[in-house]
Structures are given as C-alpha cells and as structure tokens.
Amino acid sequence: MGIEMLRRLENWPEKLAEQIALAQNTPYQIGVHDCLRLSCKVIEAMTGKDYWPQFAGYTPRREAVAKLAEYGDSLEAAAAAVLGVTPSPRFSASRGDLLIVKDKYGEHLGVCTGSSVAVLEHSGLLMLRLDHSAVGNCLKVGA
C-alpha cells in the first residue's frame, strides 16, 4: 500500500481560514485541541483526507509521543512519513503547508497562513512570523 498524493480541494483557502478561526476560540487540550489535531483538521478541510483516526485517543503527552513514535523518531519525521513528503526549508512553505515549531515544551506542528505560522500551544493559538527562530522545516500538504 503506497502513500496517496494529496490534492487540495477547490475551496481549500476558505476551509483553511475557517479552521484557523475556529482554533482561536477553543482552549488547548491535549488529544482534543492541540497542534496535531489542528493539523489533521486543516489537512482534512483542504484535501478531504482524514488522518486523525490513526492518532486519536491519547490524552497525556507521553501517549501522543508513543503514537507518533510508530511513524518516526521525532514529530517532524513522523509527520513527513505519514504525509509521504520530505521536509524542506521553512521559506519554501506556502499557505496550508505544515511547519515544525520548537519551544520549551518540544516540537509542535504549525500551519502556514502566508507569511505567518499558526501554531496551537499550551497558551492557545499563536501567530509567528515565518522567519521566527522557533520555526523549522516545512512539510508540503497536497498540490
């Protein structure tokens, strides 16, 4: 079974904006409303592909790390493996692509909104400039 190439839906820009807006009004909760869940919602909204079922069910952070370890030795490696992409430099990111963001809690998945990255962390949804030092590699989402 090969990895399918994701294709963005015609109305993906509106769906992306909708998911980012919804994320702003929902408190962070690991396994329910966190960076992985937001990334899965964004991918599903933009492409129709739902990756969440293979990750759902974790609550403490260690369970999330264990689920991701089935796919790679880091969040970046796991996300790249699931999406079937090779990480690329952050400045190659386009709207809707995922980016790795690192902070004192570890790695997070962020979503490129253009020149910014929306990342859901413990304090809520943050908007970081693409050139922020915490922003790492890009994972392309669909064509």
N, C-alpha and C positions, 0 to 999 in steps of 0.2 A: 504494500500500500504506500504510494508516494504522497508527498505533500502537495495539496492543491494550490494553484496560483490564485490568490485573492483578486477579485475585481471589485472596484468601487462602484456603488450604485449611482444612478444619475443624480439623485438628490443628496449625495453624501455631504456637501458643505453645510446644508441646513441641519442634517442629522447630527453632524459633529458639533455644531453650535448649540443645538438643543441639549446634547449630553453634557457639555461643559456648563451650561446654565443650570441644569438640574444638579450637577455636582456641587455647585456653590452653596446650595441651600440645604444640604444634607450633612449632618455631622459625621466625622470619621468614625468608623467602627470596623476593626479588623475582621475580614471574612465576609463582611456585608457591604461596606462602603469604604474601600481602600484603593490603593493605586492599581492593584491587579484587577479588581472588579471594575473600576472605571475604564481601564484599558480594554477589558473584554466587552464592556457595553459600547465603547466607541467603535471598536472593530465590528461588532455585530451591526450597529446602526449604519456604518459606512459600507459594509460588504454583505451583510446578511449571514455571515459565518459566526456561530456562537461557540466560543472556546470555553466559556465559563463552566459547563458541566464537568470538565476534566479537572477543575481546580476547586470547585465548590465543596464546602463542608469543613473548612478549617476555621478555628477561632483564635487560639493563641498563635503568636508569630512563629513559634517553633514548628507548628503543624504546616504553616504556609511554606516555610523553608524546606521542610521534608517533602512536600508535594512538588515544589519546584526542582528539588534535587533529583527527581526522577527524570528530568529533561536536561539538566546541565549543572555545572558546579558553581554557577552564580546566576543571579536574576537575568543578567544580560545573555548569558549562554543559554539558559532555559527558554527565554522569550525568542531568541533567534532560532533555536531548534524547533519550537512549536510553530513559528511563522515560516520556517524554511528559508530564512534570509541570512545574509552575512552582515554583521554590524558595519556601519560606515561612519565617517566623521560627522559630528553634530551639524556642521554647516551644510551638509547635504540634505538635511531634513526639510520636508515640505509639510504643509498643513495636513494633519491627520496621522502623520508618522509618529512612532513611539520614540522616546528618548530615555536614556538612563540618567537618573538624577541621584547624586550621593549626598547624604547629610550625616549627622551624628548617629542616626538610627540605622543607617545602612543604605542599601540601594532601593530606589523606587522607580516605577515606570511613570513617565510623564507623556503628555500628548502635545505635539506641536500645533500651535494655533496660528502660526505665521512667523513672526519674529520673537514669539514668546513660547514658553512651555508651561502648560497647566499640569501641576503635579499635586496629587492628594496625599497629604502627610498628616501626622497626628494633630497639627494645629488647624487643619482644614485645607481648602484648595488654595494653592499658592500659584502666582504667575511669575515666572522667572524669565529674564531675557535669555535668548538662545546663547549669548556669549557669556553668561554667568559661569563662574568657575565650577559650580556644582553639576553643571550639565555635561553629560558624557556622550557616548556614541548613540547613533540613530539606528532604528530598526524600521525599515520601509514597510508600509502596510498597503498592499494592493497596488494596482495600476489604474 
